[in-house]
């Protein structure tokens, strides 16, 4: 049987007649020429005893080579007992469905599937989606997105910092995996870009040595920055909580009559509530703040955006302004307290509990935050007095005599520890 009889030239020179007629190409493929001048590719086939015609499309939109390729594909379907037209309709329905499944829709489904996030974390994710991701790929069908779409997006975010870009890539990957689980796509192109951005070297949070504490406190006192930022740094030094826990602190978390701060689970790294006993110094600072604060708002509201907490970089920028850039950070107050209390031989389990470190025994998690409050109250008061003493120029020997293992203050603490067991 002759194949490939038709050429571009023979097709275009074929005359137009009063009635439709066909030019055979071979392999049951032919071209119908209509009185109006149309040229339509068609494929004749049989399934069972019935003859059928499958319309491939018009020439010149479909070249002879493309028509033969489509004929071969249709022939393979016929051999399986599938009508090419039925398969085409199903394919068009899938394509239409995929067009409706945009990346933005998949992202919203992913957000809805993660209701347990803290408010701050959810806000961070939504901001990056709105600013960096959705304007670029939000309207694209998620099944059509590939590495070429995502690579420039991630690199653009990396110009603001590698950690932000790594977070964006991770969120993208989670969206694609969730969408695949819902049947909206079949691959995770973000997963292929896992090593696109190199992880920066880990920057630990070095503590202030006991010799540096008086200089830091003096610089903070003399600093001409925003009063609320200065107060936040003082309270962070006194409580050594995580920076995010301080930033999200609201007045309803504080019981000033009983001198306790209860941080809700949503604000905690380990998603468990945490109690911070307040020293006299911390309580005095809070009472001064409350005189001019909104009782239903944040302790340290954002200066530019009403109703939002202090920005995540504000405290570190203030520390940089004090001359400690690259040497100390807001998170370093935790290691400062840990190191100095360790030098003075305070009980490690009380320090760890006050730091809200994770326990290996999950059965204790629901009630750990309420344990040993009496001894932790003494520990926090000792820590505030130690900071005051060092700020006033007292030496480590002085602090050891007042707060060390042989001191009266330690005897008082250990007697409470013994009663708590």
TORBABA-721136 format. One line per 4 residues: number of its first residue (from 1); for each residue x, y, z of N, C-alpha, C. Coordinates in steps of 0.02 Angstrom, whole numbers, plus 50000, padded with zeros to 5 digits. Layout:
<rs>
NUM	X:Y:Z:X:Y:Z:X:Y:Z; ...
</rs>
This chain:
<rs>
1	50043:49940:50000:50000:50000:50000:50044:50061:50000; 50031:50107:49954:50072:50168:49949:50058:50214:50008; 50112:50244:50034:50106:50291:50090:50136:50358:50070; 50116:50409:50105:50146:50476:50097:50138:50499:50024
5	50078:50493:49998:50066:50514:49929:50061:50590:49922; 50038:50620:49975:50024:50692:49971:50084:50733:49994; 50094:50787:49957:50146:50835:49976:50114:50904:49983; 50151:50949:50010:50125:51017:50018:50105:51046:49950
9	50147:51033:49901:50132:51061:49835:50070:51029:49805; 50063:50963:49810:50005:50929:49781:49941:50949:49815; 49945:50961:49880:49885:50982:49917:49863:51051:49894; 49910:51097:49890:49892:51166:49873:49872:51174:49800
13	49894:51128:49757:49875:51132:49686:49810:51094:49671; 49784:51058:49721:49722:51020:49709:49665:51068:49695; 49627:51057:49642:49573:51103:49623:49513:51099:49670; 49476:51154:49672:49414:51156:49710:49357:51137:49663
17	49314:51091:49685:49260:51067:49643:49192:51083:49674; 49140:51068:49635:49073:51083:49659:49053:51039:49717; 49082:50980:49721:49065:50934:49776:49128:50916:49814; 49122:50897:49876:49181:50876:49913:49211:50813:49882
21	49277:50810:49885:49311:50749:49862:49373:50739:49906; 49404:50681:49900:49460:50663:49944:49522:50644:49906; 49579:50659:49937:49644:50638:49912:49673:50590:49963; 49690:50530:49940:49716:50479:49986:49791:50491:49999
25	49808:50482:50062:49878:50487:50080:49907:50418:50096; 49865:50370:50114:49888:50303:50131:49878:50289:50204; 49872:50225:50219:49862:50206:50289:49797:50230:50317; 49745:50234:50274:49678:50257:50293:49676:50331:50310
29	49728:50368:50294:49728:50441:50304:49712:50474:50237; 49668:50523:50238:49652:50558:50176:49635:50631:50191; 49635:50671:50139:49622:50743:50144:49559:50758:50105; 49508:50785:50137:49445:50804:50104:49449:50878:50085
33	49433:50892:50021:49432:50961:49996:49360:50981:49984; 49339:51035:50015:49269:51055:50013:49259:51108:49958; 49197:51118:49936:49183:51171:49886:49202:51240:49910; 49205:51251:49976:49224:51316:50002:49299:51325:50005
37	49337:51273:49986:49409:51279:49986:49442:51250:50049; 49404:51223:50093:49433:51193:50153:49469:51128:50137; 49521:51113:50175:49559:51051:50167:49564:51019:50236; 49532:50961:50245:49524:50930:50311:49555:50861:50312
41	49598:50849:50360:49628:50783:50369:49579:50737:50405; 49572:50675:50380:49528:50627:50412:49560:50557:50411; 49541:50518:50461:49567:50450:50467:49508:50403:50472; 49506:50352:50426:49452:50304:50425:49475:50241:50462
45	49432:50214:50507:49451:50155:50545:49389:50114:50560; 49401:50053:50584:49347:50008:50604:49360:49983:50675; 49307:49979:50713:49307:49943:50776:49249:49895:50773; 49266:49831:50777:49214:49781:50766:49193:49781:50693
49	49130:49782:50681:49105:49782:50612:49085:49851:50589; 49095:49901:50632:49072:49969:50615:49130:50012:50589; 49117:50050:50537:49166:50097:50510:49156:50166:50541; 49210:50200:50552:49208:50266:50583:49259:50311:50549
53	49247:50377:50556:49294:50426:50530:49313:50473:50587; 49378:50482:50594:49405:50526:50646:49434:50589:50613; 49406:50647:50629:49429:50710:50600:49492:50734:50638; 49547:50739:50601:49610:50759:50633:49617:50834:50636
57	49598:50870:50583:49602:50942:50584:49618:50971:50516; 49619:51037:50509:49626:51069:50443:49699:51078:50422; 49709:51076:50358:49772:51097:50328:49765:51171:50310; 49814:51215:50322:49884:51201:50338:49900:51202:50413
61	49848:51210:50456:49863:51209:50528:49898:51145:50548; 49878:51091:50515:49909:51026:50527:49944:51005:50464; 50009:50999:50467:50049:50981:50409:50040:50907:50393; 50061:50884:50334:50056:50813:50318:50093:50770:50370
65	50153:50792:50392:50190:50752:50441:50152:50747:50507; 50122:50804:50529:50084:50803:50592:50022:50761:50585; 49989:50763:50527:49929:50723:50516:49946:50648:50519; 50003:50629:50490:50023:50558:50492:50039:50537:50564
69	50071:50581:50601:50087:50565:50671:50023:50556:50711; 49973:50600:50700:49910:50594:50735:49872:50531:50713; 49878:50514:50648:49847:50453:50623:49877:50392:50657; 49943:50391:50666:49976:50335:50700:49954:50329:50772
73	49946:50387:50805:49923:50386:50875:49851:50359:50879; 49808:50381:50832:49739:50358:50830:49736:50283:50815; 49780:50261:50770:49781:50189:50752:49799:50147:50814; 49846:50171:50855:49865:50134:50915:49806:50129:50963
77	49765:50182:50967:49706:50180:51010:49655:50130:50983; 49646:50130:50918:49598:50084:50887:49617:50012:50902; 49682:49997:50900:49704:49929:50915:49687:49908:50986; 49679:49958:51030:49659:49943:51099:49583:49944:51108
81	49547:49956:51053:49474:49959:51056:49448:50025:51080; 49490:50078:51076:49470:50145:51100:49457:50190:51040; 49400:50223:51039:49385:50270:50986:49429:50333:50995; 49465:50355:50944:49506:50415:50951:49467:50477:50971
85	49406:50484:50947:49366:50542:50966:49349:50541:51040; 49333:50482:51067:49319:50477:51138:49380:50496:51179; 49438:50471:51158:49500:50487:51194:49515:50561:51191; 49502:50593:51132:49515:50664:51124:49470:50704:51172
89	49406:50685:51175:49360:50721:51219:49383:50716:51292; 49404:50656:51311:49428:50646:51380:49490:50688:51393; 49535:50691:51343:49596:50730:51351:49580:50804:51356; 49533:50828:51316:49514:50899:51320:49482:50915:51387
93	49442:50868:51413:49412:50878:51480:49466:50883:51533; 49517:50840:51527:49572:50842:51577:49610:50908:51571; 49621:50930:51510:49657:50993:51501:49617:51051:51529; 49551:51049:51516:49508:51102:51543:49508:51102:51619
97	49507:51041:51648:49508:51035:51721:49574:51061:51748; 49629:51044:51714:49695:51067:51736:49700:51142:51733; 49668:51173:51684:49671:51246:51679:49637:51278:51739; 49587:51245:51766:49553:51273:51825:49594:51264:51888
101	49639:51213:51890:49680:51199:51949:49743:51241:51947; 49736:51304:51963:49794:51349:51961:49837:51340:52023; 49897:51367:52020:49942:51363:52077:49910:51399:52137; 49879:51456:52125:49848:51493:52180:49795:51452:52215
105	49755:51416:52177:49704:51373:52208:49737:51319:52250; 49790:51288:52223:49826:51236:52260:49858:51264:52323; 49884:51325:52319:49914:51356:52378:49862:51368:52432; 49803:51389:52412:49750:51402:52462:49727:51337:52494
109	49724:51283:52456:49707:51218:52485:49760:51196:52535; 49823:51209:52519:49879:51192:52564:49875:51232:52629; 49861:51296:52622:49854:51338:52682:49797:51313:52726; 49741:51296:52695:49683:51272:52733:49698:51205:52768
113	49745:51167:52740:49761:51101:52768:49810:51106:52826; 49831:51167:52844:49879:51177:52898:49851:51226:52950; 49796:51209:52982:49765:51255:53030:49804:51262:53096; 49852:51217:53108:49888:51218:53171:49946:51266:53175
117	49960:51302:53121:50015:51350:53123:50000:51406:53171; 50053:51435:53199:50044:51494:53240:50024:51552:53195; 49993:51602:53225:49970:51660:53185:50028:51695:53151; 50085:51700:53186:50143:51734:53158:50172:51696:53099
121	50176:51630:53105:50205:51590:53051:50158:51592:52990; 50093:51585:53001:50046:51587:52946:50049:51655:52910; 50057:51709:52949:50062:51775:52919:50125:51780:52876; 50180:51752:52900:50242:51753:52862:50235:51717:52796
125	50204:51658:52797:50195:51619:52736:50152:51658:52686; 50097:51685:52711:50051:51722:52667:50085:51784:52635; 50127:51816:52673:50162:51875:52646:50207:51856:52588; 50245:51801:52597:50289:51780:52542:50248:51757:52481
129	50193:51723:52494:50150:51703:52438:50125:51765:52400; 50101:51813:52437:50072:51873:52405:50124:51914:52369; 50183:51920:52398:50234:51965:52370:50277:51933:52317; 50298:51870:52328:50350:51840:52286:50326:51784:52241
133	50272:51749:52260:50255:51688:52225:50194:51696:52180; 50139:51717:52208:50077:51720:52168:50081:51768:52109; 50114:51826:52115:50118:51870:52055:50153:51836:51997; 50197:51788:52010:50235:51756:51956:50200:51694:51929
137	50174:51652:51973:50148:51587:51949:50077:51573:51974; 50045:51619:52008:49981:51606:52038:49927:51585:51989; 49927:51613:51928:49874:51599:51879:49891:51539:51834; 49950:51512:51840:49969:51456:51797:49937:51392:51823
141	49916:51347:51777:49894:51281:51799:49951:51246:51836; 49937:51219:51894:49991:51191:51934:50024:51132:51898; 49986:51096:51858:50015:51038:51823:50063:51059:51768; 50061:51123:51747:50105:51146:51693:50168:51179:51718
145	50174:51189:51783:50232:51224:51811:50291:51176:51816; 50349:51201:51795:50409:51159:51799:50466:51198:51829; 50525:51168:51828:50584:51199:51859:50599:51268:51829; 50588:51275:51764:50603:51339:51731:50562:51396:51759
149	50502:51383:51784:50461:51434:51815:50486:51452:51885; 50509:51403:51922:50525:51412:51993:50595:51438:52005; 50641:51419:51963:50711:51437:51975:50721:51513:51980; 50697:51553:51931:50707:51626:51937:50670:51656:51997
153	50613:51627:52015:50575:51651:52072:50617:51644:52136; 50646:51584:52146:50685:51572:52207:50748:51614:52207; 50781:51621:52150:50841:51661:52147:50827:51735:52162; 50768:51758:52142:50749:51828:52156:50743:51838:52232
157	50713:51790:52266:50707:51796:52339:50775:51790:52372; 50820:51750:52343:50887:51741:52372:50926:51806:52374; 50909:51854:52333:50943:51918:52335:50930:51955:52401; 50875:51938:52434:50861:51967:52500:50890:51925:52556
161	50911:51865:52541:50941:51823:52592:50930:51749:52577; 50982:51708:52588:50976:51636:52572:50924:51600:52614; 50917:51620:52677:50869:51585:52720:50797:51595:52696; 50781:51656:52673:50714:51670:52646:50701:51628:52584
165	50752:51623:52541:50745:51584:52479:50736:51510:52494; 50772:51485:52544:50765:51415:52562:50696:51401:52591; 50669:51448:52629:50602:51440:52656:50550:51440:52600; 50558:51485:52552:50511:51488:52495:50513:51423:52455
169	50573:51398:52442:50579:51334:52405:50545:51278:52443; 50553:51277:52508:50522:51224:52549:50446:51230:52547; 50420:51291:52551:50347:51300:52549:50321:51280:52480; 50356:51298:52427:50335:51279:52360:50332:51203:52354
173	50383:51169:52380:50384:51096:52377:50324:51067:52414; 50309:51094:52472:50252:51068:52511:50186:51079:52474; 50180:51135:52439:50119:51148:52400:50112:51097:52344; 50167:51083:52308:50163:51034:52253:50149:50964:52279
177	50180:50945:52335:50167:50878:52363:50094:50872:52384; 50068:50924:52417:49998:50922:52438:49952:50920:52377; 49968:50958:52325:49928:50957:52264:49929:50889:52230; 49988:50857:52231:49993:50790:52202:49950:50740:52240
181	49947:50748:52306:49905:50704:52346:49831:50714:52331; 49814:50773:52307:49744:50787:52288:49730:50771:52215; 49780:50746:52180:49771:50728:52109:49774:50787:52062; 49802:50844:52084:49804:50904:52042:49867:50909:52000
185	49919:50872:52017:49980:50871:51978:50016:50805:51992; 50070:50794:51956:50103:50729:51963:50176:50734:51985; 50202:50795:51994:50272:50802:52013:50282:50863:52057; 50341:50865:52088:50361:50920:52131:50424:50952:52101
189	50416:51001:52057:50476:51032:52027:50518:51069:52077; 50488:51094:52131:50527:51128:52183:50575:51080:52218; 50556:51016:52221:50600:50967:52252:50665:50959:52213; 50663:50971:52147:50723:50965:52106:50771:51022:52117
193	50749:51075:52152:50790:51134:52164:50814:51137:52237; 50816:51080:52269:50831:51078:52340:50899:51108:52357; 50948:51099:52313:51015:51125:52327:51032:51185:52284; 50982:51219:52258:50994:51279:52219:51026:51334:52261
197	51002:51342:52322:51028:51392:52368:51070:51357:52421; 51130:51379:52430:51174:51349:52479:51156:51376:52549; 51152:51329:52596:51137:51348:52664:51194:51390:52693; 51179:51448:52721:51233:51489:52750:51264:51455:52810
201	51326:51472:52824:51359:51445:52883:51319:51463:52945; 51312:51415:52989:51273:51425:53050:51306:51478:53093; 51267:51529:53109:51293:51581:53153:51264:51569:53222; 51306:51548:53267:51283:51536:53335:51270:51602:53370
205	51238:51599:53425:51222:51659:53463:51268:51664:53523; 51327:51694:53514:51376:51695:53569:51349:51736:53628; 51366:51715:53688:51343:51752:53747:51386:51813:53760; 51360:51859:53798:51401:51912:53827:51439:51882:53886
209	51502:51895:53890:51539:51873:53949:51520:51917:54008; 51535:51894:54069:51516:51934:54127:51552:52002:54127; 51612:52004:54096:51647:52069:54092:51613:52117:54044; 51578:52089:53992:51546:52132:53942:51479:52159:53964
213	51447:52126:54012:51379:52145:54031:51375:52218:54054; 51419:52243:54098:51412:52313:54118:51419:52362:54061; 51463:52347:54012:51472:52392:53955:51410:52391:53911; 51382:52332:53901:51321:52327:53860:51264:52366:53892
217	51254:52356:53957:51200:52390:53992:51209:52465:53992; 51272:52488:53998:51285:52560:53997:51270:52589:53929; 51289:52553:53876:51275:52577:53809:51200:52578:53795; 51165:52528:53820:51092:52526:53811:51060:52585:53847
221	51083:52599:53907:51054:52655:53946:51065:52721:53911; 51124:52729:53879:51141:52793:53848:51115:52799:53776; 51090:52744:53749:51068:52744:53679:51008:52789:53669; 51008:52826:53615:50954:52873:53602:50899:52845:53558
225	50893:52779:53554:50842:52748:53512:50773:52749:53543; 50727:52715:53511:50657:52713:53532:50652:52683:53602; 50614:52716:53645:50608:52694:53715:50580:52624:53721; 50530:52607:53677:50501:52540:53681:50552:52486:53662
229	50595:52502:53615:50647:52453:53595:50696:52443:53652; 50715:52496:53687:50759:52489:53745:50726:52447:53799; 50662:52460:53811:50626:52421:53862:50622:52347:53843; 50612:52334:53777:50608:52265:53754:50675:52229:53766
233	50731:52262:53752:50796:52231:53764:50808:52219:53838; 50787:52266:53880:50795:52255:53952:50754:52195:53975; 50691:52191:53952:50648:52135:53972:50674:52069:53945; 50702:52070:53884:50731:52010:53856:50791:51987:53897
237	50832:52034:53920:50889:52016:53962:50866:51987:54029; 50812:52013:54056:50788:51989:54122:50753:51922:54118; 50720:51907:54062:50680:51846:54057:50712:51792:54013; 50760:51810:53972:50793:51767:53922:50746:51720:53886
241	50688:51746:53866:50642:51708:53823:50667:51714:53751; 50636:51677:53706:50652:51684:53635:50625:51751:53610; 50660:51777:53560:50641:51844:53535:50569:51845:53510; 50548:51793:53475:50480:51792:53448:50428:51791:53504
245	50445:51760:53560:50398:51757:53617:50390:51826:53647; 50444:51865:53649:50439:51933:53674:50401:51977:53625; 50416:51971:53561:50383:52014:53511:50307:52003:53511; 50285:51942:53521:50214:51927:53518:50179:51932:53586
249	50214:51956:53635:50185:51962:53702:50129:52014:53702; 50071:51995:53729:50015:52040:53737:49999:52047:53811; 49966:52101:53828:49955:52115:53899:49911:52063:53934; 49869:52029:53897:49827:51978:53929:49865:51916:53949
253	49929:51910:53929:49971:51854:53950:50001:51865:54019; 49995:51925:54046:50030:51943:54108:49982:51948:54167; 50001:51917:54222:49967:51924:54286:50016:51962:54331; 50011:52028:54329:50058:52069:54366:50047:52064:54442
257	49986:52049:54463:49974:52041:54535:50012:51981:54563; 50018:51928:54524:50055:51869:54546:50124:51862:54513; 50143:51913:54474:50210:51917:54445:50226:51855:54403; 50181:51839:54356:50195:51784:54310:50174:51804:54239
261	50211:51778:54192:50197:51787:54121:50185:51718:54093; 50124:51705:54067:50108:51640:54038:50107:51648:53962; 50156:51619:53929:50162:51623:53857:50120:51566:53827; 50072:51582:53783:50029:51529:53755:50068:51482:53709
265	50041:51423:53701:50074:51372:53660:50085:51396:53588; 50039:51436:53562:50045:51458:53492:50107:51501:53481; 50132:51533:53534:50191:51576:53528:50256:51540:53542; 50252:51477:53563:50311:51441:53585:50338:51396:53529
269	50403:51388:53528:50435:51346:53477:50410:51274:53482; 50403:51248:53543:50383:51178:53552:50307:51170:53557; 50269:51226:53545:50196:51224:53546:50169:51198:53613; 50202:51222:53668:50177:51207:53735:50177:51273:53774
273	50128:51284:53816:50129:51346:53855:50190:51348:53902; 50209:51408:53920:50270:51416:53961:50258:51472:54011; 50279:51462:54074:50271:51512:54126:50339:51543:54142; 50339:51609:54143:50400:51647:54161:50385:51685:54225
277	50415:51665:54282:50409:51705:54343:50443:51773:54333; 50413:51825:54356:50439:51893:54345:50476:51917:54407; 50537:51938:54396:50576:51968:54451:50548:52036:54468; 50573:52064:54524:50550:52131:54543:50569:52182:54489
281	50628:52173:54460:50650:52219:54408:50606:52214:54346; 50589:52153:54325:50545:52144:54267:50476:52172:54282; 50451:52160:54342:50384:52185:54360:50383:52261:54360; 50435:52293:54386:50437:52366:54386:50438:52394:54315
285	50475:52361:54271:50478:52382:54201:50409:52377:54169; 50375:52322:54182:50309:52311:54152:50258:52361:54178; 50262:52377:54242:50215:52426:54270:50224:52494:54239; 50287:52512:54224:50299:52576:54190:50272:52574:54119
289	50281:52518:54085:50256:52512:54017:50180:52517:54015; 50148:52487:54065:50074:52484:54064:50042:52552:54071; 50078:52600:54099:50049:52666:54109:50029:52699:54044; 50064:52683:53990:50049:52716:53926:50028:52666:53872
293	50018:52603:53890:50003:52551:53840:49928:52539:53834; 49909:52512:53776:49840:52489:53766:49832:52422:53802; 49783:52414:53845:49776:52352:53883:49760:52291:53841; 49736:52302:53779:49717:52245:53736:49767:52234:53680
297	49826:52266:53683:49872:52262:53628:49937:52227:53645; 49986:52234:53600:50052:52206:53611:50091:52249:53660; 50136:52217:53698:50181:52256:53740:50225:52300:53697; 50247:52273:53641:50294:52309:53598:50265:52311:53528
301	50218:52358:53515:50185:52361:53450:50233:52386:53396; 50215:52370:53335:50253:52391:53277:50245:52466:53267; 50301:52500:53255:50298:52573:53249:50263:52596:53186; 50267:52554:53133:50239:52575:53068:50171:52545:53054
305	50158:52484:53080:50096:52449:53064:50056:52437:53127; 50004:52476:53135:49962:52471:53194:49930:52401:53198; 49926:52375:53258:49896:52310:53268:49942:52252:53256; 50006:52265:53241:50054:52211:53230:50111:52217:53281
309	50145:52162:53295:50199:52164:53344:50262:52195:53314; 50308:52209:53358:50373:52235:53337:50403:52190:53283; 50438:52218:53235:50465:52180:53179:50519:52131:53202; 50530:52078:53163:50576:52025:53183:50649:52047:53185
313	50667:52102:53152:50737:52123:53151:50751:52184:53195; 50699:52211:53226:50707:52274:53263:50758:52268:53319; 50754:52216:53359:50799:52210:53416:50871:52199:53394; 50881:52158:53342:50949:52148:53318:50978:52211:53287
317	50936:52250:53253:50961:52314:53227:50982:52361:53283; 50944:52359:53338:50962:52400:53396:51028:52378:53426; 51038:52312:53431:51101:52286:53458:51159:52304:53412; 51147:52302:53346:51199:52324:53299:51216:52398:53310
321	51164:52439:53322:51175:52510:53334:51215:52523:53397; 51212:52476:53445:51250:52483:53506:51324:52463:53497; 51341:52439:53437:51410:52422:53423:51426:52348:53427; 51375:52304:53425:51386:52233:53434:51370:52192:53372
325	51371:52225:53314:51356:52189:53253:51405:52132:53241; 51379:52072:53229:51420:52014:53218:51449:51983:53281; 51438:52015:53339:51466:51990:53402:51412:51966:53450; 51351:51992:53441:51298:51975:53489:51231:51986:53454
329	51181:51948:53475:51113:51955:53447:51063:51950:53503; 51000:51966:53486:50947:51963:53537:50940:51893:53565; 50947:51842:53523:50941:51773:53547:50999:51756:53595; 51053:51794:53591:51111:51780:53634:51099:51791:53708
333	51044:51825:53726:51029:51832:53798:51017:51763:53829; 50991:51717:53791:50978:51649:53817:51044:51614:53834; 51092:51618:53788:51157:51586:53802:51195:51625:53856; 51185:51691:53860:51216:51730:53913:51192:51706:53982
337	51126:51699:53989:51099:51675:54053:51121:51604:54068; 51119:51561:54017:51139:51491:54027:51212:51486:54049; 51256:51524:54015:51328:51520:54030:51343:51546:54099; 51317:51604:54116:51333:51634:54180:51303:51595:54238
341	51241:51572:54230:51211:51531:54283:51248:51465:54289; 51274:51439:54234:51315:51379:54238:51379:51391:54276; 51411:51449:54264:51472:51466:54301:51459:51469:54376; 51398:51490:54394:51380:51496:54465:51348:51433:54492
345	51347:51379:54450:51324:51312:54470:51250:51310:54491; 51208:51345:54455:51137:51338:54467:51113:51270:54441; 51059:51242:54469:51035:51176:54448:51017:51176:54374; 51047:51131:54336:51037:51130:54264:50964:51116:54245
349	50930:51073:54283:50861:51057:54263:50816:51118:54270; 50830:51162:54319:50789:51222:54326:50804:51271:54270; 50867:51277:54252:50885:51321:54197:50853:51297:54132; 50858:51232:54118:50830:51204:54056:50754:51214:54054
353	50722:51204:54111:50650:51212:54113:50630:51285:54101; 50669:51331:54129:50654:51401:54120:50668:51424:54048; 50715:51389:54015:50729:51403:53945:50676:51372:53899; 50631:51330:53927:50580:51295:53888:50611:51250:53836
357	50665:51216:53856:50695:51167:53812:50651:51105:53809; 50655:51069:53752:50613:51010:53742:50634:50954:53789; 50585:50919:53815:50597:50860:53856:50595:50797:53813; 50639:50750:53827:50639:50688:53789:50580:50644:53807
361	50553:50654:53866:50496:50613:53888:50432:50649:53870; 50397:50629:53817:50338:50666:53795:50281:50663:53845; 50280:50614:53890:50226:50609:53938:50226:50667:53987; 50284:50703:53993:50288:50758:54040:50270:50824:54007
365	50264:50824:53941:50255:50887:53906:50194:50927:53929; 50136:50895:53944:50077:50936:53960:50084:50975:54025; 50128:50953:54072:50129:50988:54136:50198:51014:54155; 50248:51005:54114:50315:51028:54131:50318:51103:54145
369	50279:51142:54106:50285:51215:54112:50261:51241:54180; 50225:51201:54218:50200:51224:54283:50242:51198:54341; 50293:51158:54326:50332:51126:54379:50384:51174:54408; 50398:51164:54471:50454:51198:54506:50449:51274:54501
373	50388:51300:54505:50381:51372:54499:50414:51410:54556; 50412:51382:54615:50442:51418:54673:50517:51426:54664; 50550:51371:54645:50623:51376:54636:50640:51417:54574; 50599:51412:54522:50612:51452:54463:50602:51527:54476
377	50556:51543:54521:50547:51613:54540:50609:51640:54574; 50639:51599:54619:50701:51620:54651:50758:51626:54601; 50760:51579:54553:50813:51581:54502:50807:51645:54461; 50747:51663:54441:50738:51722:54399:50753:51786:54439
381	50738:51786:54503:50756:51845:54543:50831:51850:54552; 50863:51792:54563:50936:51792:54567:50967:51819:54503; 50940:51797:54446:50967:51818:54382:50961:51894:54373; 50904:51922:54391:50895:51995:54386:50944:52032:54431
385	50955:52005:54492:51002:52037:54539:51074:52030:54515; 51089:51974:54482:51156:51964:54454:51169:52015:54399; 51120:52025:54355:51127:52075:54302:51137:52144:54332; 51099:52161:54382:51107:52226:54415:51176:52233:54445
389	51198:52180:54480:51264:52184:54511:51319:52193:54461; 51318:52154:54406:51369:52161:54354:51366:52229:54321; 51304:52254:54309:51295:52320:54278:51325:52375:54322; 51328:52364:54387:51356:52414:54433:51430:52401:54446
393	51461:52357:54408:51532:52348:54412:51557:52296:54460; 51513:52254:54487:51535:52201:54532:51571:52147:54492; 51620:52115:54523:51659:52064:54489:51624:51997:54495; 51652:51948:54457:51624:51880:54461:51635:51850:54530
397	51690:51868:54563:51701:51845:54632:51647:51872:54678; 51629:51936:54668:51574:51964:54708:51509:51926:54696; 51495:51911:54632:51434:51875:54616:51435:51804:54644; 51494:51773:54644:51500:51705:54671:51487:51705:54746
401	51513:51756:54782:51500:51759:54854:51426:51770:54868; 51392:51809:54826:51322:51825:54839:51275:51770:54814; 51294:51738:54756:51246:51692:54724:51274:51623:54711; 51337:51610:54727:51368:51546:54711:51346:51490:54756
405	51377:51431:54749:51355:51370:54785:51357:51376:54861; 51400:51420:54888:51406:51426:54961:51370:51486:54988; 51331:51521:54946:51299:51583:54968:51234:51569:55005; 51212:51620:55041:51147:51616:55075:51090:51609:55025
409	51096:51645:54968:51044:51641:54917:51038:51570:54889; 51096:51536:54881:51093:51468:54855:51062:51421:54906; 51078:51431:54969:51049:51389:55022:50973:51395:55021; 50949:51456:55012:50876:51467:55009:50846:51432:54948
413	50880:51437:54890:50855:51405:54830:50854:51329:54838; 50908:51300:54865:50911:51228:54871:50860:51200:54920; 50844:51239:54970:50793:51216:55017:50725:51213:54983; 50711:51260:54938:50649:51258:54901:50650:51200:54851
417	50707:51189:54818:50714:51133:54771:50699:51067:54807; 50726:51061:54867:50715:50999:54905:50641:50988:54922; 50607:51041:54938:50536:51035:54955:50494:51018:54893; 50518:51038:54834:50480:51026:54772:50483:50954:54750
421	50530:50917:54770:50536:50847:54748:50488:50801:54787
</rs>
